[in-house]
């Protein structure tokens, strides 16, 4: 028999070893709809710690005598909580009108307990989900001595007993059991609370609608009209107060700062705004948890939170009062599914905020490029290399640009992905000979008087007989320079895509960290996003794209959540920013499902490769 077995055979609360039946602390106490385990109830009442690792080495069972005491205590605590809940609910719903009398006065003698009715403690038996052979007791389960008929004494009886018999005799008559002493003190506290409540409502009378009607029937018709007007005024006053509170609650939303969220939590918890908050939510008739939470919080605020407070963010569960009110609106949803919907809402908020941030960066970058492009067009002039000085105009003829040669097909923009072809194409496009040849092919002279189809220019004959072409300011359409610029941009874009393609697939951790650092730049993130879009194609899937980006040897050191000592795959900027935006047509859940599937299959491929290599080595 080990030392641990010896410890487990003792009672956790009284260290008794003589009892035959011991009951586990994981058993449940049940009364009506209230359920609690023995360990949690002992923590609530006695602060008995049983959740730490050190506490697991202590006894994990209690004896039958202690179990019976716990059952009675549990029944009493549940009864007190239920009564208090009903009383507080009545205070909120019943109309209280100031009067000089109260319905019933407190009489101290009524609190004396009848010995015949209370000699035995009759309690409702609780279901213990740990031992089916628990006996049902008819005698007092708390008392350790013989049962005697005793009355619970009030302060008046105690004073008389002390004056007549003295302090020593009074101590002998008191019960030696600690549970009786605690119950007696609790009853005395309840009596004192009742006194305070009676003093507080000394000048207050409670009147229901029935009492008001009875009082109105006693008066004559004029007096009845006056009383009816008074009741209507009171009802209107209550409606005005409810409307004011409703408008106050409405003015809180949407919440954009942490301070506003904490203020709402405090108002619900400490200032009785919970009912008004729930009424406001039900009045709006939200059809989903996500829709409701989006009307309460802004995405910029939720970006600072996650459900459990990991990754350096704050925990969203700290708003317990707000979540309880939201759960009351959707009471048909189970608690686990409700938490799942809250987690999904937070993830979607993070995605929306990241997408907004990316679009803002993209918009500012585009505006900078357009402003720079406009300044270049304003300073743009074109002259032939032969025209050094402005010539004297003697003869002028109109020319036209051939539309057929002006139109460039889409095939001229396609460039091969091979490095040699890219280099030759860039060299040919930037050469001055190619520019003169291209301009010569695209222009021809026409007779005087023909209309210009695209734009107008002037043929100029100088003093030295040299001919030149001076371009007038354009009015509409694209010029030859715009085509040249587009061709150069397409070539540069293809060259950038070629350079990015050489970075993949990623083989090492250092290479991945370098790419992650580069993605912080918006321009680099846009280029990688464009490359992933090309890999995706029309019918591409996530698994195909990821296998082109990462090697299986690198993914062996990763899993989706970063558990079991591995790196977190979903927190990479390459996944959460670029790849997620490339597959923006699918939902976040489907995206993460496909990513998880890829990681799992990559681990299987790596494992199979190692197994085959081991078998091959053994065979050789």
Buried (B, 14 or more C-beta within 10 A) or exposed (E): EEEEEEEBEBBBBEEBEEBEEBBBBBBBBBBEEBEBBBBBBBBEEEEBEBEEEEBEEBBBBBBBBBBBBBBBBBBBBBBEEEEEEEEEEEEEEEBEEEEEEBEEEEEEEEBEBEEEEEBEBEBEEBEBBBEEEBEEEEEBBBBEEEEEEBEBBBEEEEEEBEEEEEEEEBEEEBBEBEBBEEBBEEBBEEBEEEEEEEEEEEEBBBBEEEBBEEEBEEEEEEEBEEBEEEBEEEEEEEEEEEEEBBEEBEEBBEBEEEEBBEEBBEBBBEEEBBBBBBBBBEEEEBEEBBEBBBEBBBBBBBBEBBBEEEEEBEEBBBBEBBBBBBBBBBEEBEEEEBBBBBBBBBBBBBBBBBBEEBEEBBEEEEEEEEEEEEEEEEEEEEEBEEBEEEBEEEEEBBBBBBEEEBEBEEEEBEBEEEEEEBEEBBEEBEEEEEBEEBBEEBBEEBEEEEEBEBBBBBBBBBEEEEEBBBBEEBEEEBBBBEBBBBBEEBBEBBBBBBEBEEBBBBEEEEBBEEBBEBBEEBEBBBBBBBBBBEBBEEEBEBBEBBBBBBBBBBBBEBBBEBEEEBBBBBEBBBBBBBBBBBBEEEEBEEBBEBBBBBBEBBBEBBEEEEEEEEEEEEEE
